[in-house]
Amino acid sequence: MSLTSKQVPVIHSDAEALSVARELAAHFKRDSVLRDRERRLPFDELELFSHTGLWGISVPKAYGGAGVSNVTLAQVVALISAADSSLGQIPQNHFYALEVLRVNGSESQKQRLYAEVLAGQRFGNALAELGTKTAHDRTTHLAKAEHGYRINGRKFYATGALYAQRIPTSVVDDNGVHHLAFVRSDSEGLKVIDDWSGFGQRTTGSGSVVFDNVFVATDDVIPFQSAFERPTPVGPLAQILHAAIDTGIARAAYEDALHFVRTKTRPWIDATSDIASEDPLTLNTFGRLSARLHAAEALLDRSGEFLDTAQANTNASTVAAASIAVAEARAISTEVSLAAGSTLFELAGSQATLAEHGLDRHWRNARVHTLHDPVRWKYHAVGNYYLNSENPPLRGTI
């Protein structure tokens, strides 16, 4: 893979998307420990990533994209996340914004913004805010102006904004209605601040974005609130990508644990013994972890199938079923990613804490990313759905 080509290829099939993702993941994995340890921001890696065509795979076929299944989309994100979970998370809101565009954008908006993506442009996000009463409240204001609007406010947890050509931004108008503004990152008055200091997911660029009377054209603003006032697949689409990131982290921790135990001598076991094949406690631990990881990967695929159905035939029933299937995958992927990272410490011992191995990054990445929204509410929604036939709420966190 090379950065020298200016032409961004268009991926045409699910099989091609997975093939490209596997090759790219192998490339990203090589320096993932160094990027995490030294917080090397992945500008070059993201140029390569978007110039493979993978950022355009969810663009519908009618607009020139591959329109891949959500099973494939989730697998691509999981593959990249297993190699470097920060790189797996950065496009999450890009794909989310494309789904909002699909369900709420006008025909001309779809034609123009999808074309930008297929040409290699990246969308970040500026959604969440600090200091609001609830996580769903927004204060960033959209005011009418000549030929468009002006935006004023401050955002945080703006994953990907540091690397993006456009920053989809949640804004509230004078009537309290929420919109999504696709703001150009070079707009006057817009400032992206690299103040993300999380101990995991260290290179996602999830810092602040400040809007100081930033102009946005009317054609770059689409409805947002209405995507949650009726059944749409927007919520489960957002969540399946988070589940894929956690599943990728779990896979990486599991494979590193296998490699470490197979190749390193641990002081509490006789160095002459065959650690990988003889220690019953190690075998039991790997057996349990393998079962849980494979369950998470199966649930991720299953939830993608439900989401495909909801996109093809959108109604209250299909969206609810997709949301619940994704919630199940999200709950299990949360637990197994944390368990895999923690188990790696148990199996590798104190050597797992040495910086040169970088094995601690899996638990740190899982711990940070799984805090995105509380998993306990996933189980609540799942139980209420099966026991009381209650559909889950329509929002982006389920």
Steps between C-alpha positions, in 0.01 A plus 500: 500500500628843407418862577636617165178447305257793500218287361282340766376160387133416538441168672221312326419198716493359851774250416725776369439713812601214729807417293622860508426526873703188579800631306472844660463353850824306457673825403352697791589236757873534447540837675191495720703463822718800413203718405337424833813534713618827343157632405598532137197653331418286194474763226688289244313184597166674454603630160575142401181375668269737315691459173430126499134580439387343829345821630254488210377142534168595663410745223193348329547344160259752349757770581805312375606316815513133591205519738651216700297306752519602863652160571790597276520856634526370857760241400712766329493717813581199719796405279648850513429525874682175568806654334464843662178583683553876471508466123191281525310763697591808297260422208213398731329839486581531131282195430242626750473834319460318168205309645336822623554636151342189350182522705458880525698666225352646185583350163741783416671470839550128451639543151752763610613364839519138389716612206737674741537180702565288192771752405676430830368763737460412868218613728572542870249601764413772748202360687555470876540792741638535850305658785149431373230361729482169310711337232226571245475876562657738250570874525699564181282751318398525137389853408361617167732714290520628145535206260514251787563479874752589770612252767622582850595248766757253625516121463704223658558127432521607136657178373650541156449876473875556515544301179183590308415712199146547629376495859131399532382706797182471708342841542177644643304773326292781655204264534701233684506266200815294443680496165823353366728751331773363272754773573819530298802461725673802345208733579587837649440506875524121541775368724582135566697457823704188566425482873401133521692343790331165555723216618353280226403559137781753516523598132131542413528880518187507717555854624318831468349693212419870547257686274533878505235639267580232243308527173334195351303496175134410506565197277747363756238473778271199522229399750631300796232489766247342266728196462393411856138614482416209273647150469829515308812281508720794607528393865586132446740597219695718744502227761605211275815693415581539870441128547738431211772714659471312829494164322818596317669598827399165651638311200833686523536436874413132452753451222771682695426281802535186287827621353643604836416174677632293210830684475589633846608312814304599808680476836228313687507209254792264446687628196539145370125441481286556196306800627249527219397134506544378858396763754132424581425848636635664185300264281183571697556875474554490125201273457270743677641803322479331160134413551412855601694657215340274241159578649569874465610458138191292420269753666667779303427320171146421611430862594627611159244276335220652709624847411505413130134401530415825679666708228326310221158508666490773762216490752455493877529121515816459290678793663417371848624151412823647358552719807459203732730277296763773497452562874572132565816518290603825668451357849702185435773681307539743791545216747731287288727790404553586865538134594750431223717795598489403866563132431807594299648651818416186696662268246804711418569614854711802583664492156169621355558836669830563322473785251695321228233233471209746482264234634336739743349702213221249438350536848551879495334528160208280601453680830483840331291403199243291689413807709338655193157407637410275796460132415259447791231678299552260212393212721206702628378563145552138397313367803213745453472403134479125556306501827258789446503537120616860544697649214818684598509882488592669175841652560861468396612310809300185431 
